[in-house]
Amino acid sequence: MKKIAVLERSIHDLGFSEAFCNTCYELGFNTLSQILAEERSALIRRPEFSFHWLAELVSFLEKEDLGYLLHDLSMERTSG
């Protein structure tokens, strides 16, 4: 994944909701790059995961014109 500055910033500095930040803490994520590096199938099986959390992530990435990173990640996982 190419380097994009916002992906390496602390999630707490990006304007996410308190609930999103708390879930990231519970999941062990400090940056968006950590989230995007996580195997999706493993992520959704974790008890802390929720689709509300995922929706906030997707909304943020699309607002930043980075929604393609979710698609690129799924393509990387299946083309291995």
TIKEPA-196445 format. One record per atom (N, C-alpha, C, O): x, y, z; atom name; residue in one letter; residue number from 1. Coordinates in Angstrom, 1 decimal. Layout:
N
@east X | north Y | up Z | atomo CA | residuo A | num NUM
...
This chain:
80
@east 0.9 | north -1.2 | up 0.0 | atomo N | residuo M | num 1
@east 0.0 | north 0.0 | up 0.0 | atomo CA | residuo M | num 1
@east 0.9 | north 1.2 | up 0.0 | atomo C | residuo M | num 1
@east 1.8 | north 1.3 | up 0.8 | atomo O | residuo M | num 1
@east 0.6 | north 2.2 | up -0.9 | atomo N | residuo K | num 2
@east 1.4 | north 3.4 | up -1.0 | atomo CA | residuo K | num 2
@east 1.2 | north 4.2 | up 0.3 | atomo C | residuo K | num 2
@east 0.2 | north 4.2 | up 0.9 | atomo O | residuo K | num 2
@east 2.2 | north 5.0 | up 0.6 | atomo N | residuo K | num 3
@east 2.2 | north 5.9 | up 1.8 | atomo CA | residuo K | num 3
@east 1.3 | north 7.0 | up 1.6 | atomo C | residuo K | num 3
@east 1.4 | north 7.8 | up 0.6 | atomo O | residuo K | num 3
@east 0.3 | north 7.2 | up 2.4 | atomo N | residuo I | num 4
@east -0.6 | north 8.3 | up 2.4 | atomo CA | residuo I | num 4
@east -0.6 | north 8.9 | up 3.9 | atomo C | residuo I | num 4
@east -0.9 | north 8.1 | up 4.8 | atomo O | residuo I | num 4
@east -0.3 | north 10.1 | up 4.1 | atomo N | residuo A | num 5
@east 0.0 | north 10.7 | up 5.4 | atomo CA | residuo A | num 5
@east -1.2 | north 10.5 | up 6.4 | atomo C | residuo A | num 5
@east -0.9 | north 10.1 | up 7.5 | atomo O | residuo A | num 5
@east -2.4 | north 10.6 | up 5.9 | atomo N | residuo V | num 6
@east -3.5 | north 10.5 | up 6.9 | atomo CA | residuo V | num 6
@east -3.6 | north 9.1 | up 7.4 | atomo C | residuo V | num 6
@east -4.2 | north 8.9 | up 8.5 | atomo O | residuo V | num 6
@east -3.1 | north 8.1 | up 6.7 | atomo N | residuo L | num 7
@east -3.2 | north 6.7 | up 7.2 | atomo CA | residuo L | num 7
@east -2.3 | north 6.5 | up 8.4 | atomo C | residuo L | num 7
@east -2.5 | north 5.5 | up 9.1 | atomo O | residuo L | num 7
@east -1.3 | north 7.3 | up 8.5 | atomo N | residuo E | num 8
@east -0.3 | north 7.1 | up 9.6 | atomo CA | residuo E | num 8
@east -0.6 | north 8.0 | up 10.8 | atomo C | residuo E | num 8
@east 0.0 | north 7.9 | up 11.9 | atomo O | residuo E | num 8
@east -1.6 | north 8.9 | up 10.7 | atomo N | residuo R | num 9
@east -1.9 | north 9.8 | up 11.8 | atomo CA | residuo R | num 9
@east -2.7 | north 9.0 | up 12.9 | atomo C | residuo R | num 9
@east -3.4 | north 8.0 | up 12.5 | atomo O | residuo R | num 9
@east -2.7 | north 9.5 | up 14.1 | atomo N | residuo S | num 10
@east -3.5 | north 8.9 | up 15.2 | atomo CA | residuo S | num 10
@east -5.0 | north 9.0 | up 14.8 | atomo C | residuo S | num 10
@east -5.4 | north 10.0 | up 14.4 | atomo O | residuo S | num 10
@east -5.7 | north 7.9 | up 15.0 | atomo N | residuo I | num 11
@east -7.2 | north 7.9 | up 14.8 | atomo CA | residuo I | num 11
@east -7.8 | north 9.0 | up 15.6 | atomo C | residuo I | num 11
@east -8.8 | north 9.6 | up 15.1 | atomo O | residuo I | num 11
@east -7.3 | north 9.2 | up 16.8 | atomo N | residuo H | num 12
@east -7.9 | north 10.2 | up 17.7 | atomo CA | residuo H | num 12
@east -7.8 | north 11.7 | up 17.1 | atomo C | residuo H | num 12
@east -8.5 | north 12.5 | up 17.5 | atomo O | residuo H | num 12
@east -6.9 | north 11.9 | up 16.2 | atomo N | residuo D | num 13
@east -6.7 | north 13.2 | up 15.6 | atomo CA | residuo D | num 13
@east -7.5 | north 13.4 | up 14.3 | atomo C | residuo D | num 13
@east -7.3 | north 14.5 | up 13.7 | atomo O | residuo D | num 13
@east -8.3 | north 12.5 | up 13.9 | atomo N | residuo L | num 14
@east -8.9 | north 12.5 | up 12.6 | atomo CA | residuo L | num 14
@east -10.4 | north 12.9 | up 12.6 | atomo C | residuo L | num 14
@east -11.0 | north 13.0 | up 11.5 | atomo O | residuo L | num 14
@east -10.9 | north 13.2 | up 13.7 | atomo N | residuo G | num 15
@east -12.3 | north 13.6 | up 13.8 | atomo CA | residuo G | num 15
@east -13.3 | north 12.5 | up 13.9 | atomo C | residuo G | num 15
@east -14.5 | north 12.7 | up 13.7 | atomo O | residuo G | num 15
@east -12.9 | north 11.3 | up 14.2 | atomo N | residuo F | num 16
@east -13.8 | north 10.2 | up 14.4 | atomo CA | residuo F | num 16
@east -14.6 | north 10.3 | up 15.7 | atomo C | residuo F | num 16
@east -14.2 | north 11.1 | up 16.6 | atomo O | residuo F | num 16
@east -15.7 | north 9.7 | up 15.8 | atomo N | residuo S | num 17
@east -16.6 | north 9.7 | up 17.0 | atomo CA | residuo S | num 17
@east -15.8 | north 9.0 | up 18.1 | atomo C | residuo S | num 17
@east -14.9 | north 8.2 | up 17.9 | atomo O | residuo S | num 17
@east -16.2 | north 9.3 | up 19.3 | atomo N | residuo E | num 18
@east -15.7 | north 8.7 | up 20.5 | atomo CA | residuo E | num 18
@east -15.9 | north 7.2 | up 20.5 | atomo C | residuo E | num 18
@east -15.0 | north 6.4 | up 20.8 | atomo O | residuo E | num 18
@east -17.1 | north 6.8 | up 20.0 | atomo N | residuo A | num 19
@east -17.4 | north 5.3 | up 19.9 | atomo CA | residuo A | num 19
@east -16.4 | north 4.6 | up 19.0 | atomo C | residuo A | num 19
@east -15.9 | north 3.5 | up 19.2 | atomo O | residuo A | num 19
@east -16.1 | north 5.3 | up 17.8 | atomo N | residuo F | num 20
@east -15.2 | north 4.7 | up 16.8 | atomo CA | residuo F | num 20
@east -13.8 | north 4.6 | up 17.5 | atomo C | residuo F | num 20
@east -13.2 | north 3.5 | up 17.3 | atomo O | residuo F | num 20
@east -13.4 | north 5.6 | up 18.1 | atomo N | residuo C | num 21
@east -12.0 | north 5.6 | up 18.7 | atomo CA | residuo C | num 21
@east -11.9 | north 4.6 | up 19.8 | atomo C | residuo C | num 21
@east -10.9 | north 3.9 | up 19.9 | atomo O | residuo C | num 21
@east -13.0 | north 4.4 | up 20.6 | atomo N | residuo N | num 22
@east -13.0 | north 3.4 | up 21.6 | atomo CA | residuo N | num 22
@east -12.9 | north 2.0 | up 21.1 | atomo C | residuo N | num 22
@east -12.2 | north 1.1 | up 21.6 | atomo O | residuo N | num 22
@east -13.6 | north 1.8 | up 20.0 | atomo N | residuo T | num 23
@east -13.6 | north 0.5 | up 19.4 | atomo CA | residuo T | num 23
@east -12.2 | north 0.2 | up 18.8 | atomo C | residuo T | num 23
@east -11.7 | north -0.9 | up 18.9 | atomo O | residuo T | num 23
@east -11.6 | north 1.2 | up 18.2 | atomo N | residuo C | num 24
@east -10.2 | north 1.1 | up 17.7 | atomo CA | residuo C | num 24
@east -9.3 | north 0.7 | up 18.8 | atomo C | residuo C | num 24
@east -8.4 | north -0.2 | up 18.6 | atomo O | residuo C | num 24
@east -9.4 | north 1.3 | up 19.9 | atomo N | residuo Y | num 25
@east -8.6 | north 1.0 | up 21.1 | atomo CA | residuo Y | num 25
@east -8.8 | north -0.5 | up 21.5 | atomo C | residuo Y | num 25
@east -7.8 | north -1.2 | up 21.7 | atomo O | residuo Y | num 25
@east -10.1 | north -0.9 | up 21.5 | atomo N | residuo E | num 26
@east -10.4 | north -2.3 | up 21.9 | atomo CA | residuo E | num 26
@east -9.8 | north -3.3 | up 20.9 | atomo C | residuo E | num 26
@east -9.4 | north -4.4 | up 21.2 | atomo O | residuo E | num 26
@east -9.8 | north -2.9 | up 19.6 | atomo N | residuo L | num 27
@east -9.3 | north -3.7 | up 18.6 | atomo CA | residuo L | num 27
@east -7.8 | north -3.7 | up 18.4 | atomo C | residuo L | num 27
@east -7.2 | north -4.5 | up 17.7 | atomo O | residuo L | num 27
@east -7.2 | north -2.7 | up 19.1 | atomo N | residuo G | num 28
@east -5.7 | north -2.5 | up 19.1 | atomo CA | residuo G | num 28
@east -5.2 | north -1.7 | up 17.9 | atomo C | residuo G | num 28
@east -4.0 | north -1.8 | up 17.5 | atomo O | residuo G | num 28
@east -6.0 | north -0.8 | up 17.4 | atomo N | residuo F | num 29
@east -5.6 | north 0.0 | up 16.2 | atomo CA | residuo F | num 29
@east -5.4 | north 1.4 | up 16.7 | atomo C | residuo F | num 29
@east -6.2 | north 2.0 | up 17.4 | atomo O | residuo F | num 29
@east -4.3 | north 2.0 | up 16.2 | atomo N | residuo N | num 30
@east -3.9 | north 3.4 | up 16.5 | atomo CA | residuo N | num 30
@east -4.0 | north 4.2 | up 15.2 | atomo C | residuo N | num 30
@east -4.2 | north 5.5 | up 15.3 | atomo O | residuo N | num 30
@east -3.9 | north 3.6 | up 14.0 | atomo N | residuo T | num 31
@east -3.9 | north 4.3 | up 12.8 | atomo CA | residuo T | num 31
@east -4.8 | north 3.6 | up 11.8 | atomo C | residuo T | num 31
@east -5.1 | north 2.4 | up 11.9 | atomo O | residuo T | num 31
@east -5.2 | north 4.3 | up 10.7 | atomo N | residuo L | num 32
@east -6.0 | north 3.7 | up 9.7 | atomo CA | residuo L | num 32
@east -5.2 | north 2.7 | up 8.9 | atomo C | residuo L | num 32
@east -5.7 | north 1.7 | up 8.5 | atomo O | residuo L | num 32
@east -3.9 | north 2.9 | up 8.8 | atomo N | residuo S | num 33
@east -3.1 | north 1.8 | up 8.1 | atomo CA | residuo S | num 33
@east -3.1 | north 0.5 | up 8.8 | atomo C | residuo S | num 33
@east -3.1 | north -0.5 | up 8.2 | atomo O | residuo S | num 33
@east -3.2 | north 0.5 | up 10.1 | atomo N | residuo Q | num 34
@east -3.3 | north -0.7 | up 10.9 | atomo CA | residuo Q | num 34
@east -4.6 | north -1.4 | up 10.6 | atomo C | residuo Q | num 34
@east -4.7 | north -2.6 | up 10.5 | atomo O | residuo Q | num 34
@east -5.7 | north -0.6 | up 10.5 | atomo N | residuo I | num 35
@east -7.0 | north -1.2 | up 10.2 | atomo CA | residuo I | num 35
@east -7.0 | north -1.8 | up 8.8 | atomo C | residuo I | num 35
@east -7.4 | north -2.9 | up 8.6 | atomo O | residuo I | num 35
@east -6.4 | north -1.1 | up 7.8 | atomo N | residuo L | num 36
@east -6.5 | north -1.5 | up 6.5 | atomo CA | residuo L | num 36
@east -5.6 | north -2.8 | up 6.3 | atomo C | residuo L | num 36
@east -5.8 | north -3.5 | up 5.3 | atomo O | residuo L | num 36
@east -4.6 | north -2.9 | up 7.1 | atomo N | residuo A | num 37
@east -3.7 | north -4.1 | up 7.0 | atomo CA | residuo A | num 37
@east -4.3 | north -5.4 | up 7.6 | atomo C | residuo A | num 37
@east -3.8 | north -6.5 | up 7.4 | atomo O | residuo A | num 37
@east -5.4 | north -5.2 | up 8.4 | atomo N | residuo E | num 38
@east -6.0 | north -6.3 | up 9.1 | atomo CA | residuo E | num 38
@east -6.8 | north -7.2 | up 8.0 | atomo C | residuo E | num 38
@east -7.4 | north -6.7 | up 7.2 | atomo O | residuo E | num 38
@east -6.7 | north -8.5 | up 8.2 | atomo N | residuo E | num 39
@east -7.4 | north -9.4 | up 7.4 | atomo CA | residuo E | num 39
@east -8.9 | north -9.2 | up 7.7 | atomo C | residuo E | num 39
@east -9.3 | north -9.4 | up 8.8 | atomo O | residuo E | num 39
@east -9.7 | north -8.9 | up 6.6 | atomo N | residuo R | num 40
@east -11.1 | north -8.5 | up 6.8 | atomo CA | residuo R | num 40
@east -11.9 | north -9.7 | up 7.5 | atomo C | residuo R | num 40
@east -12.7 | north -9.4 | up 8.4 | atomo O | residuo R | num 40
@east -11.6 | north -10.9 | up 7.0 | atomo N | residuo S | num 41
@east -12.4 | north -12.0 | up 7.5 | atomo CA | residuo S | num 41
@east -12.2 | north -12.2 | up 9.0 | atomo C | residuo S | num 41
@east -13.1 | north -12.6 | up 9.8 | atomo O | residuo S | num 41
@east -10.9 | north -11.9 | up 9.5 | atomo N | residuo A | num 42
@east -10.6 | north -12.0 | up 10.9 | atomo CA | residuo A | num 42
@east -11.2 | north -10.8 | up 11.7 | atomo C | residuo A | num 42
@east -11.7 | north -11.0 | up 12.8 | atomo O | residuo A | num 42
@east -11.2 | north -9.7 | up 11.1 | atomo N | residuo L | num 43
@east -11.7 | north -8.5 | up 11.7 | atomo CA | residuo L | num 43
@east -13.2 | north -8.6 | up 12.1 | atomo C | residuo L | num 43
@east -13.6 | north -8.3 | up 13.2 | atomo O | residuo L | num 43
@east -14.0 | north -9.0 | up 11.1 | atomo N | residuo I | num 44
@east -15.4 | north -9.1 | up 11.4 | atomo CA | residuo I | num 44
@east -15.8 | north -10.2 | up 12.3 | atomo C | residuo I | num 44
@east -17.0 | north -10.2 | up 12.9 | atomo O | residuo I | num 44
@east -15.0 | north -11.1 | up 12.6 | atomo N | residuo R | num 45
@east -15.3 | north -12.1 | up 13.6 | atomo CA | residuo R | num 45
@east -14.9 | north -11.7 | up 15.0 | atomo C | residuo R | num 45
@east -15.3 | north -12.4 | up 16.0 | atomo O | residuo R | num 45
@east -14.2 | north -10.6 | up 15.2 | atomo N | residuo R | num 46
@east -13.8 | north -10.1 | up 16.5 | atomo CA | residuo R | num 46
@east -15.1 | north -9.6 | up 17.2 | atomo C | residuo R | num 46
@east -15.9 | north -8.9 | up 16.6 | atomo O | residuo R | num 46
@east -15.2 | north -9.9 | up 18.5 | atomo N | residuo P | num 47
@east -16.4 | north -9.4 | up 19.3 | atomo CA | residuo P | num 47
@east -16.5 | north -7.9 | up 19.3 | atomo C | residuo P | num 47
@east -17.7 | north -7.4 | up 19.5 | atomo O | residuo P | num 47
@east -15.5 | north -7.1 | up 19.2 | atomo N | residuo E | num 48
@east -15.6 | north -5.7 | up 19.3 | atomo CA | residuo E | num 48
@east -16.1 | north -5.1 | up 18.0 | atomo C | residuo E | num 48
@east -16.5 | north -3.9 | up 18.0 | atomo O | residuo E | num 48
@east -16.0 | north -5.8 | up 16.9 | atomo N | residuo F | num 49
@east -16.4 | north -5.3 | up 15.6 | atomo CA | residuo F | num 49
@east -17.9 | north -5.0 | up 15.5 | atomo C | residuo F | num 49
@east -18.7 | north -5.7 | up 16.1 | atomo O | residuo F | num 49
@east -18.3 | north -3.9 | up 14.8 | atomo N | residuo S | num 50
@east -19.7 | north -3.7 | up 14.5 | atomo CA | residuo S | num 50
@east -19.8 | north -3.0 | up 13.1 | atomo C | residuo S | num 50
@east -18.8 | north -2.4 | up 12.6 | atomo O | residuo S | num 50
@east -20.9 | north -3.2 | up 12.5 | atomo N | residuo F | num 51
@east -21.1 | north -2.6 | up 11.2 | atomo CA | residuo F | num 51
@east -21.2 | north -1.1 | up 11.3 | atomo C | residuo F | num 51
@east -21.0 | north -0.4 | up 10.3 | atomo O | residuo F | num 51
@east -21.6 | north -0.6 | up 12.4 | atomo N | residuo H | num 52
@east -21.7 | north 0.9 | up 12.6 | atomo CA | residuo H | num 52
@east -20.2 | north 1.4 | up 12.6 | atomo C | residuo H | num 52
@east -20.0 | north 2.5 | up 12.0 | atomo O | residuo H | num 52
@east -19.3 | north 0.7 | up 13.2 | atomo N | residuo W | num 53
@east -17.9 | north 1.1 | up 13.2 | atomo CA | residuo W | num 53
@east -17.4 | north 1.1 | up 11.8 | atomo C | residuo W | num 53
@east -16.7 | north 2.0 | up 11.3 | atomo O | residuo W | num 53
@east -17.7 | north 0.0 | up 11.0 | atomo N | residuo L | num 54
@east -17.3 | north -0.1 | up 9.6 | atomo CA | residuo L | num 54
@east -17.8 | north 1.0 | up 8.8 | atomo C | residuo L | num 54
@east -17.1 | north 1.6 | up 7.9 | atomo O | residuo L | num 54
@east -19.1 | north 1.4 | up 9.0 | atomo N | residuo A | num 55
@east -19.7 | north 2.4 | up 8.2 | atomo CA | residuo A | num 55
@east -19.0 | north 3.8 | up 8.4 | atomo C | residuo A | num 55
@east -18.9 | north 4.5 | up 7.5 | atomo O | residuo A | num 55
@east -18.6 | north 4.0 | up 9.7 | atomo N | residuo E | num 56
@east -17.9 | north 5.3 | up 10.0 | atomo CA | residuo E | num 56
@east -16.6 | north 5.3 | up 9.3 | atomo C | residuo E | num 56
@east -16.1 | north 6.3 | up 8.7 | atomo O | residuo E | num 56
@east -15.9 | north 4.1 | up 9.3 | atomo N | residuo L | num 57
@east -14.6 | north 4.0 | up 8.6 | atomo CA | residuo L | num 57
@east -14.8 | north 4.3 | up 7.1 | atomo C | residuo L | num 57
@east -14.0 | north 5.1 | up 6.5 | atomo O | residuo L | num 57
@east -15.7 | north 3.6 | up 6.5 | atomo N | residuo V | num 58
@east -16.0 | north 3.7 | up 5.0 | atomo CA | residuo V | num 58
@east -16.3 | north 5.2 | up 4.7 | atomo C | residuo V | num 58
@east -15.8 | north 5.7 | up 3.7 | atomo O | residuo V | num 58
@east -17.2 | north 5.8 | up 5.5 | atomo N | residuo S | num 59
@east -17.6 | north 7.2 | up 5.3 | atomo CA | residuo S | num 59
@east -16.4 | north 8.1 | up 5.3 | atomo C | residuo S | num 59
@east -16.2 | north 9.0 | up 4.4 | atomo O | residuo S | num 59
@east -15.5 | north 7.9 | up 6.2 | atomo N | residuo F | num 60
@east -14.3 | north 8.8 | up 6.3 | atomo CA | residuo F | num 60
@east -13.4 | north 8.6 | up 5.1 | atomo C | residuo F | num 60
@east -13.0 | north 9.5 | up 4.5 | atomo O | residuo F | num 60
@east -13.2 | north 7.3 | up 4.8 | atomo N | residuo L | num 61
@east -12.3 | north 7.0 | up 3.6 | atomo CA | residuo L | num 61
@east -12.8 | north 7.6 | up 2.3 | atomo C | residuo L | num 61
@east -12.1 | north 8.2 | up 1.5 | atomo O | residuo L | num 61
@east -14.1 | north 7.5 | up 2.1 | atomo N | residuo E | num 62
@east -14.8 | north 8.1 | up 0.9 | atomo CA | residuo E | num 62
@east -14.7 | north 9.6 | up 0.9 | atomo C | residuo E | num 62
@east -14.4 | north 10.2 | up -0.1 | atomo O | residuo E | num 62
@east -14.9 | north 10.2 | up 2.1 | atomo N | residuo K | num 63
@east -14.8 | north 11.7 | up 2.2 | atomo CA | residuo K | num 63
@east -13.4 | north 12.2 | up 1.9 | atomo C | residuo K | num 63
@east -13.2 | north 13.2 | up 1.3 | atomo O | residuo K | num 63
@east -12.4 | north 11.4 | up 2.2 | atomo N | residuo E | num 64
@east -11.0 | north 11.7 | up 1.9 | atomo CA | residuo E | num 64
@east -10.5 | north 11.2 | up 0.5 | atomo C | residuo E | num 64
@east -9.3 | north 11.2 | up 0.2 | atomo O | residuo E | num 64
@east -11.5 | north 10.7 | up -0.3 | atomo N | residuo D | num 65
@east -11.2 | north 10.1 | up -1.6 | atomo CA | residuo D | num 65
@east -10.2 | north 8.9 | up -1.5 | atomo C | residuo D | num 65
@east -9.4 | north 8.7 | up -2.3 | atomo O | residuo D | num 65
@east -10.4 | north 8.1 | up -0.4 | atomo N | residuo L | num 66
@east -9.5 | north 7.0 | up -0.2 | atomo CA | residuo L | num 66
@east -10.3 | north 5.7 | up -0.2 | atomo C | residuo L | num 66
@east -9.8 | north 4.6 | up 0.2 | atomo O | residuo L | num 66
@east -11.6 | north 5.7 | up -0.6 | atomo N | residuo G | num 67
@east -12.4 | north 4.5 | up -0.5 | atomo CA | residuo G | num 67
@east -11.9 | north 3.4 | up -1.4 | atomo C | residuo G | num 67
@east -12.1 | north 2.2 | up -1.0 | atomo O | residuo G | num 67
@east -11.1 | north 3.7 | up -2.4 | atomo N | residuo Y | num 68
@east -10.5 | north 2.7 | up -3.2 | atomo CA | residuo Y | num 68
@east -9.6 | north 1.8 | up -2.4 | atomo C | residuo Y | num 68
@east -9.3 | north 0.7 | up -2.9 | atomo O | residuo Y | num 68
@east -9.1 | north 2.3 | up -1.3 | atomo N | residuo L | num 69
@east -8.1 | north 1.4 | up -0.5 | atomo CA | residuo L | num 69
@east -8.8 | north 0.2 | up 0.0 | atomo C | residuo L | num 69
@east -8.2 | north -0.9 | up 0.1 | atomo O | residuo L | num 69
@east -10.1 | north 0.3 | up 0.3 | atomo N | residuo L | num 70
@east -10.9 | north -0.9 | up 0.7 | atomo CA | residuo L | num 70
@east -11.0 | north -1.9 | up -0.4 | atomo C | residuo L | num 70
@east -10.8 | north -3.1 | up -0.2 | atomo O | residuo L | num 70
@east -11.2 | north -1.4 | up -1.6 | atomo N | residuo H | num 71
@east -11.3 | north -2.3 | up -2.8 | atomo CA | residuo H | num 71
@east -10.0 | north -2.9 | up -3.1 | atomo C | residuo H | num 71
@east -9.9 | north -4.1 | up -3.4 | atomo O | residuo H | num 71
@east -8.9 | north -2.0 | up -3.1 | atomo N | residuo D | num 72
@east -7.6 | north -2.5 | up -3.4 | atomo CA | residuo D | num 72
@east -7.2 | north -3.6 | up -2.4 | atomo C | residuo D | num 72
@east -6.5 | north -4.6 | up -2.8 | atomo O | residuo D | num 72
@east -7.5 | north -3.4 | up -1.2 | atomo N | residuo L | num 73
@east -7.1 | north -4.4 | up -0.2 | atomo CA | residuo L | num 73
@east -7.8 | north -5.7 | up -0.4 | atomo C | residuo L | num 73
@east -7.2 | north -6.8 | up -0.3 | atomo O | residuo L | num 73
@east -9.1 | north -5.7 | up -0.8 | atomo N | residuo S | num 74
@east -9.8 | north -7.0 | up -1.0 | atomo CA | residuo S | num 74
@east -9.2 | north -7.7 | up -2.3 | atomo C | residuo S | num 74
@east -9.2 | north -8.9 | up -2.3 | atomo O | residuo S | num 74
@east -8.8 | north -6.9 | up -3.3 | atomo N | residuo M | num 75
@east -8.2 | north -7.5 | up -4.5 | atomo CA | residuo M | num 75
@east -6.9 | north -8.1 | up -4.1 | atomo C | residuo M | num 75
@east -6.5 | north -9.2 | up -4.7 | atomo O | residuo M | num 75
@east -6.1 | north -7.5 | up -3.3 | atomo N | residuo E | num 76
@east -4.8 | north -8.0 | up -2.9 | atomo CA | residuo E | num 76
@east -5.0 | north -9.4 | up -2.2 | atomo C | residuo E | num 76
@east -4.2 | north -10.3 | up -2.4 | atomo O | residuo E | num 76
@east -6.0 | north -9.5 | up -1.3 | atomo N | residuo R | num 77
@east -6.2 | north -10.7 | up -0.5 | atomo CA | residuo R | num 77
@east -6.7 | north -11.8 | up -1.4 | atomo C | residuo R | num 77
@east -6.3 | north -13.0 | up -1.1 | atomo O | residuo R | num 77
@east -7.4 | north -11.6 | up -2.5 | atomo N | residuo T | num 78
@east -7.9 | north -12.6 | up -3.3 | atomo CA | residuo T | num 78
@east -7.0 | north -13.0 | up -4.5 | atomo C | residuo T | num 78
@east -7.2 | north -14.0 | up -5.1 | atomo O | residuo T | num 78
@east -6.1 | north -12.1 | up -4.8 | atomo N | residuo S | num 79
@east -5.2 | north -12.4 | up -6.0 | atomo CA | residuo S | num 79
@east -3.9 | north -13.1 | up -5.6 | atomo C | residuo S | num 79
@east -3.1 | north -13.4 | up -6.5 | atomo O | residuo S | num 79
@east -3.7 | north -13.4 | up -4.3 | atomo N | residuo G | num 80
@east -2.5 | north -13.9 | up -3.8 | atomo CA | residuo G | num 80
@east -2.2 | north -15.2 | up -4.4 | atomo C | residuo G | num 80
@east -1.1 | north -15.8 | up -4.1 | atomo O | residuo G | num 80
